[in-house]
Amino acid sequence: MDNNILKIIFRVVAVLLSLGALFFQLINFVFGTMVKNVSDMQDDYWYYGTELIPHLFTIIIIIWFVVFQIRKIINMK
C-alpha cells in the first residue's frame, strides 16, 4: 500500500473521530448551559470554571484539529 494512501486513510479516520468528539462536546455544552438556566444553586464562578470554559476550549481545539487535518489532506496531492 502506498505511503500517501495510508496517511490519507489515517487522517480521514482522525477527522471522523474528532467530529464525534466535537458532537459530544457540543451536547455537553448545551446540557451544561441548560443546567445553569434551571438550577440557581450553583454560583457563577463554579459554573464558568467547570462547565463553560473547559467545553469552549475543547470545542475550539477540536475545530482547529479538524480544519488542520482537512487542509493537510487537500495539500497531499
NORWONOR-V838018 format. One record per pair of residues at least 24 apart in sequence whose C-alpha atoms are under 10 Angstrom apart, sorted by the first residue. I is the first residue (numbers start at 0). J is the second residue. Records with the same first field share a line. If there is no record, write none. Layout:
BEGIN
I = J ; J
END
This chain:
BEGIN
3 = 72 ; 75 ; 76
4 = 75
6 = 71 ; 72 ; 75
7 = 68 ; 69 ; 71 ; 72 ; 73 ; 75
8 = 72
9 = 68
10 = 65 ; 67 ; 68 ; 69 ; 71 ; 72
11 = 65 ; 68 ; 69 ; 72
13 = 64 ; 65 ; 68 ; 69
14 = 61 ; 62 ; 64 ; 65 ; 66 ; 67 ; 68 ; 69
15 = 65
16 = 65
17 = 60 ; 61 ; 62 ; 64 ; 65
18 = 61 ; 62 ; 64 ; 65
19 = 61
20 = 57 ; 58 ; 61
21 = 54 ; 57 ; 58 ; 59 ; 60 ; 61 ; 62 ; 65
22 = 58
23 = 58
24 = 53 ; 54 ; 55 ; 57 ; 58 ; 61
25 = 54 ; 55 ; 57 ; 58
26 = 54
27 = 51 ; 54
28 = 52 ; 53 ; 54 ; 55 ; 58
29 = 54
END
